């Protein structure tokens, strides 16, 4: 089966969050299961620099100023790059160096979806996908362009799958920009991508894709309720028969304490001395007191309300009173950045903060911390807690989304039947977070129980082989001509 993955980020070249890790690992996992996979990427400077051997595909792209290039990712997966002035800008995939979103993002990511549909129409005469898999709002117009092309040609040209990685980021644009998209007029009504008078790229993916997935089973249920549906819960309830949650995996080539080249000393479940070396190395790096009487808590996260960082800020005095330490890596809301920086200045032997993102430091924190905190308000899947499990760094998480699906609380009954893998709390409140920290510290004071939970955590397997098989089952549904509940694009412009 020929599968085209469409995404705006891909590790190790371009990363703003977990989306890049997923898109970097899934293609190889699918290939290992026998799929013929290619990836379509915007021609961002980081991709072009990282893939300097990209060569033009011998085809004429019917879009002025656009060329299609072909290269190969480090794992051998063929990758198309869209060479266009729209993408040849420094900054993140979505914003300039000043952090302001590009004014023409609607054109930029419409082009990504449009080229995906053209590839399904045999833009590259040597390879044509049977299924187009679009990731998040940046690629969400691909299913709409596919439906429009199928209507124009009078035949279905490819199946489509759309994965929601985070429903809160929807790709909203003024309705006045609709003519820039080149889609049929019928796409812009309430049954299409119209969303409270605006254009929603996310809604287009939800409406027009043949099948929908989210990145955890719990999140697939949660987004159908108003609390986490972000205004699209009605659409998702209508498509519930076509919606499935598939947990993300961990790429062992990148995240494995037994082979990780970025940590102070390697270790494994049966040889844990290296973890102690990683812990003391992290304390020394940040000038923290070398102590092991209380846990060292790590945070690698966007510093936002969604990720639960206000709970950490509010619970910091109680955490420090327990004698615990904390190392924070991330960036986001300025008030949170400032609050954590001030805490580090006031408690330099217990609190360390690095504003920004550093992949190598992220590995050192995951390996060196005793526990990793992910106290999110909502969490589609979460990868940080999966990294923590693999590294024997116990997750402290809120029971929501993928966190609920992957971490088992250290309640007495779970300790008794050896299923506990971390600390889980329910309410989104500072008091609930503080109670979870107290339980974490109490567990840490019981070395035998701590080691038992740590051992069980490291035995968990959230791998891409399992996820790939689940995605292939979805692909088979749409490749065989089962079009699902996706809306047909009518009133096609020629």
C-alpha positions in Angstrom: 0.0 0.0 0.0 1.3 3.4 -1.0 1.0 6.0 1.8 1.8 9.8 1.6 2.4 11.4 5.0 1.8 15.2 4.9 3.2 17.3 7.7 4.8 20.7 8.5 7.3 19.4 11.1 9.6 16.4 11.2 12.3 15.5 13.6 15.3 16.0 13.5 15.0 18.9 11.1 12.1 21.1 12.2 10.5 20.7 15.7 8.2 22.9 17.8 6.5 20.0 19.7 5.6 16.3 19.7 4.1 16.5 16.2 7.7 16.4 14.8 8.6 13.3 16.8 5.5 11.5 15.5 6.1 12.4 11.9 9.7 11.6 12.2 9.1 8.0 13.5 5.8 6.9 11.9 7.0 6.6 8.3 9.8 4.1 9.1 7.5 2.1 11.3 4.9 1.8 8.5 7.7 0.8 6.1 8.8 -1.9 8.5 5.2 -3.3 8.2 5.4 -3.4 4.4 3.9 -0.1 3.4 5.5 2.0 0.6 5.7 5.4 2.4 6.7 8.9 1.2 6.5 12.2 3.1 5.5 15.6 1.8 7.0 18.6 3.5 7.0 22.4 3.0 10.4 23.6 1.6 11.4 25.4 4.8 15.1 26.4 5.0 15.8 23.9 7.7 14.5 21.1 5.5 16.5 22.3 2.5 19.7 22.6 4.6 19.2 19.2 6.1 18.4 17.5 2.8 21.0 19.1 0.5 20.8 16.3 -2.0 17.1 17.1 -2.9 16.6 17.0 -6.7 13.8 18.3 -8.9 11.1 15.8 -9.8 10.7 15.6 -13.6 7.2 17.0 -13.6 5.6 20.4 -14.2 3.8 21.7 -11.1 0.8 23.8 -12.3 1.4 26.5 -9.7 3.6 29.5 -10.6 6.9 29.6 -8.8 6.6 26.1 -7.3 8.9 23.1 -7.9 8.7 19.7 -6.4 11.9 18.2 -5.1 12.7 14.6 -3.9 15.2 13.5 -1.3 15.5 10.8 1.3 15.3 11.1 5.1 18.1 9.7 7.3 16.0 6.5 7.7 15.7 6.1 3.9 12.1 7.3 3.6 11.6 9.3 0.3 10.6 12.8 1.0 9.1 15.4 -1.3 9.9 19.1 -0.6 7.7 21.9 -2.0 10.2 24.6 -3.2 8.4 27.9 -3.1 9.1 31.5 -2.0 6.1 31.0 0.4 8.3 28.7 2.5 11.8 30.1 2.0 11.8 32.2 5.2 13.6 31.9 8.5 11.8 31.4 11.8 9.5 28.6 12.8 7.3 26.9 10.3 4.5 29.3 11.3 6.1 32.5 12.4 9.0 34.8 11.7 12.0 35.3 14.1 9.9 37.9 16.0 7.3 35.3 16.8 4.5 36.9 14.7 2.6 34.5 12.5 3.1 35.0 8.8 0.3 37.0 7.2 0.0 34.5 4.4 -0.1 31.3 6.4 -3.4 30.4 4.8 -1.7 30.3 1.3 1.4 28.5 2.6 -0.5 25.6 4.2 -3.1 25.5 1.5 -0.3 24.9 -0.9 0.9 21.9 1.2 -2.6 20.4 1.0 -3.0 21.2 -2.7 0.3 19.5 -3.7 -0.7 16.4 -1.7 -3.9 16.1 -3.8 -1.9 16.7 -7.0 0.4 13.8 -6.0 -2.7 11.7 -5.7 -3.6 12.8 -9.3 -0.1 11.5 -10.4 1.8 14.8 -10.3 4.9 12.5 -10.0 4.4 10.1 -12.9 6.6 7.5 -11.1 4.7 7.3 -7.8 1.1 7.9 -6.8 -0.3 7.3 -3.2 -3.4 5.2 -2.5 -3.9 7.0 0.9 -3.0 10.5 1.9 -2.5 10.9 5.7 -2.6 14.6 6.8 -1.3 15.7 10.2 -2.9 18.6 12.1 -4.3 21.8 10.7 -1.3 22.6 8.6 -2.1 19.7 6.3 -5.8 19.7 6.9 -6.9 21.0 3.5 -5.4 17.9 1.7 -8.7 15.9 2.2 -10.7 18.9 0.8 -8.5 19.2 -2.3 -8.8 15.4 -2.7 -12.6 15.5 -2.6 -12.7 18.5 -5.0 -10.4 16.7 -7.5 -12.4 13.5 -7.2 -15.6 15.4 -8.0 -14.0 17.2 -10.9 -12.7 13.9 -12.4 -15.7 11.9 -11.6 -13.7 9.2 -9.8 -12.1 8.8 -6.4 -8.4 9.4 -6.7 -7.2 8.4 -3.2 -8.4 7.7 0.3 -7.6 10.2 3.1 -6.9 10.1 6.8 -6.7 13.1 9.1 -5.0 13.0 12.5 -5.7 15.6 15.2 -2.6 16.1 17.3 -4.1 19.1 19.2 -7.6 20.3 18.5 -6.8 23.7 20.3 -4.7 24.8 17.3 -7.1 25.1 14.4 -5.7 27.3 11.7 -8.3 30.0 11.8 -8.4 32.7 9.1 -10.8 35.5 7.9 -13.5 34.3 5.5 -12.4 37.1 3.2 -9.4 35.0 2.3 -11.4 32.1 0.9 -10.7 33.0 -2.7 -7.0 32.5 -2.2 -7.6 28.8 -1.5 -9.0 27.7 -4.9 -11.6 25.4 -3.4 -15.2 25.0 -4.6 -17.7 27.5 -3.1 -19.5 24.6 -1.4 -16.5 24.1 0.9 -17.0 27.4 2.7 -20.5 26.9 4.2 -21.5 25.5 7.6 -21.2 21.9 6.3 -17.7 22.7 5.1 -14.9 24.7 6.7 -16.9 27.7 8.0 -16.4 28.1 11.7 -18.3 31.0 13.4 -17.7 33.2 10.3 -14.1 32.3 9.8 -12.2 29.6 7.9 -11.1 26.7 9.9 -8.4 24.4 8.4 -8.9 22.0 11.2 -12.6 21.7 10.5 -11.9 21.1 6.8 -9.8 18.0 7.8 -12.6 16.8 10.1 -15.3 17.2 7.5 -13.6 16.0 4.3 -11.3 13.2 5.4 -12.5 9.6 4.9 -11.3 8.6 8.4 -10.2 10.5 11.5 -7.7 9.7 14.2 -6.5 11.3 17.4 -3.3 10.4 19.2 -4.9 8.5 22.2 -8.2 6.7 22.8 -9.2 8.9 25.8 -8.6 12.1 23.7 -10.8 10.6 21.0 -13.6 10.5 23.5 -12.9 13.8 25.2 -12.9 15.9 22.0 -16.6 14.8 21.5 -17.6 16.8 24.6 -17.9 20.6 24.8 -15.2 20.9 27.5 -12.4 19.8 25.2 -14.1 19.9 21.8 -12.9 23.5 21.1 -16.2 24.3 19.4 -15.8 21.3 17.1 -17.3 18.6 19.4 -20.5 18.5 17.3 -18.6 17.8 14.1 -16.7 15.1 15.9 -19.8 13.5 17.4 -21.2 13.3 13.9 -18.0 11.6 12.7 -17.7 9.3 15.7 -18.1 6.2 13.6 -15.1 7.3 11.5 -12.9 8.3 14.5 -10.4 6.2 16.4 -7.7 7.0 18.9 -4.2 5.5 18.3 -1.5 6.1 20.9 1.8 7.5 19.8 4.9 5.5 20.3 8.5 6.1 21.4 11.3 5.9 18.8 14.0 3.7 20.4 16.6 5.0 18.1 16.1 8.4 19.8 14.8 7.6 23.3 16.5 4.7 25.0 18.7 5.0 28.1 20.7 2.0 27.1 21.9 3.6 23.8 21.3 7.4 24.3 24.5 9.3 23.3 23.2 12.5 24.9 23.2 11.5 28.5 26.0 11.3 31.1 26.0 7.6 31.5 23.9 4.9 29.9 21.8 2.5 31.9 19.0 0.0 31.7 16.4 -1.7 33.9 18.9 -4.3 35.2 21.8 -1.9 35.5 20.6 1.4 37.1 23.9 2.9 38.3 24.1 5.1 35.3 20.9 6.8 36.3 22.5 8.0 39.5 25.3 9.4 37.5 22.8 11.2 35.3 21.1 12.6 38.3 24.3 14.0 40.0 25.5 15.3 36.6 22.2 17.2 36.2 22.5 18.7 39.7 26.1 19.8 39.0 25.2 21.3 35.7 22.6 23.6 37.3 24.4 24.2 40.6 21.8 22.3 42.6 22.7 20.6 45.9 23.7 17.0 45.5 21.1 15.3 47.6 19.0 12.1 47.1 16.8 12.4 50.2 14.0 14.0 48.2 13.1 13.6 44.5 14.4 15.7 41.6 11.5 16.7 39.4 12.0 17.5 35.8 9.8 19.5 33.4 10.3 19.6 29.6 7.3 21.5 28.3 5.8 24.5 26.7 5.2 26.9 29.6 1.5 27.4 29.1 -1.8 27.0 30.9 -2.7 23.9 28.8 0.4 22.1 30.0 -0.6 22.8 33.6 2.4 25.0 34.4 0.3 27.4 36.6 -0.3 24.4 38.9 3.5 23.9 39.2 4.0 27.5 39.8 1.4 27.6 42.5 2.6 24.3 44.1 6.3 25.3 44.1 6.4 26.4 47.7 5.0 23.1 48.9 7.4 21.1 46.7 10.4 23.0 48.0 9.1 22.5 51.6 9.3 18.8 51.0 13.0 19.2 50.1 12.5 18.3 46.5 14.3 20.0 43.6 13.0 21.0 40.1 14.6 21.6 36.8 12.5 23.3 34.1 13.2 23.5 30.4 10.7 25.3 28.1 9.3 28.5 26.9 5.9 30.0 26.4 3.8 32.5 28.3 5.9 35.4 29.5 4.4 35.6 33.0 5.2 31.9 33.6 8.7 32.3 32.2 9.3 35.2 34.6 7.8 33.4 37.6 10.0 30.4 37.2 13.1 32.5 36.6 12.3 34.4 39.8 11.9 31.1 41.7 15.3 30.0 40.4 16.9 33.2 41.5 15.3 32.9 45.0 16.2 29.2 45.4 19.2 28.5 43.3 20.1 25.3 45.1 16.7 23.8 44.6 15.2 25.4 41.4 16.9 25.5 37.9 15.3 27.0 34.8 16.3 27.2 31.2 14.1 29.2 28.9 14.0 27.9 25.4 14.4 24.4 24.0 17.5 22.3 23.8 17.1 18.7 22.6 20.3 17.5 24.3 19.3 19.1 27.6 15.8 17.5 27.3 17.5 14.1 27.2 19.7 14.9 30.2 16.6 16.0 32.2 14.6 12.9 31.4 17.6 10.7 32.3 18.7 12.6 35.4 15.4 13.5 37.1 13.6 11.1 39.5 10.2 12.1 38.1 8.8 14.0 35.2 5.8 16.3 35.6 3.1 16.6 33.0 0.1 18.1 34.9 -1.8 19.1 31.7 -5.3 20.7 31.6 -5.8 18.6 28.4 -3.3 16.3 26.7 -4.0 14.6 23.3 -1.3 12.0 23.9 1.8 13.3 25.5 5.3 12.0 24.7 7.2 13.3 27.7 5.5 10.8 30.1 6.4 8.0 27.6 10.0 9.1 27.6 9.9 9.2 31.4 8.6 5.6 31.6 11.3 4.3 29.4 14.0 6.1 31.4 12.7 5.0 34.8 11.7 8.6 35.5 8.3 8.3 37.1 5.6 10.4 35.5 3.6 12.7 37.7 0.5 13.4 35.5 -3.1 14.5 35.5 -5.7 11.8 34.6 -6.6 13.2 31.2 -6.2 12.2 27.5 -3.2 10.1 26.7 -1.8 10.6 30.2 -4.7 8.6 31.5 -4.1 5.9 28.9 -0.4 5.4 29.7 0.3 6.0 33.4 -1.1 3.9 36.3 -1.2 5.5 39.7 0.9 4.2 42.7 -2.2 3.6 44.8 -1.8 0.7 47.3 -3.9 -1.7 45.3 -1.8 -1.0 42.2 1.5 -1.4 44.2 0.0 -4.7 45.5 -0.6 -6.1 42.0 2.5 -4.5 40.5 0.8 -2.3 37.9 1.8 1.1 39.2 4.0 3.2 36.9 3.7 6.7 38.3 1.6 9.3 40.2 -1.8 10.3 38.8 -4.1 13.1 40.1 -7.5 14.2 38.9 -8.6 17.8 39.6 -7.0 20.6 37.8 -6.1 22.5 40.9 -3.0 23.6 42.9 -4.2 21.6 45.8 -4.5 18.4 43.8 -1.0 18.9 42.4 0.4 19.5 45.8 -1.2 16.3 47.1 0.4 14.4 44.2 3.8 15.9 45.0 3.4 14.7 48.6 2.6 11.2 47.4 5.6 11.3 45.1 7.9 12.3 48.0 6.3 9.6 50.2 7.0 7.0 47.6 10.5 8.2 47.2 11.1 7.7 50.9 10.3 4.0 50.4 13.2 2.8 48.2 11.8 -0.7 47.7 8.4 0.5 46.5 10.0 3.2 44.4 12.2 0.6 42.7 9.2 -1.6 42.1 7.3 1.2 40.3 10.4 2.2 38.4 10.9 -1.3 37.2 7.3 -1.6 36.1 7.5 1.7 34.3 10.6 0.7 32.3 8.8 -2.5 31.3 6.1 -0.6 29.5 6.2 -0.7 25.7 4.6 2.1 23.8 6.2 1.3 20.5 5.6 2.5 16.9 5.2 -1.1 15.7 1.9 -1.3 17.5 0.8 2.2 16.4 1.8 1.4 12.8 -0.4 -1.7 12.7 -3.3 0.3 14.0 -2.8 3.0 11.3 -2.5 0.4 8.6 -5.9 -1.0 9.6 -7.4 2.5 9.1 -5.6 2.9 5.7 -7.0 -0.5 4.5 -10.5 0.8 5.2 -10.1 3.9 3.0 -7.8 2.4 0.3 -10.4 -0.3 -0.4 -12.9 2.3 -1.4 -14.7 2.8 1.9 -15.1 6.5 1.8 -16.4 6.8 5.4 -18.5 9.8 6.4 -16.4 12.5 4.7 -18.4 15.1 2.9 -18.2 15.3 -0.9 -16.9 18.6 -2.2 -19.6 20.0 -4.7 -19.8 23.0 -6.9 -16.4 22.4 -8.2 -14.5 25.2 -9.9 -12.8 24.3 -13.1 
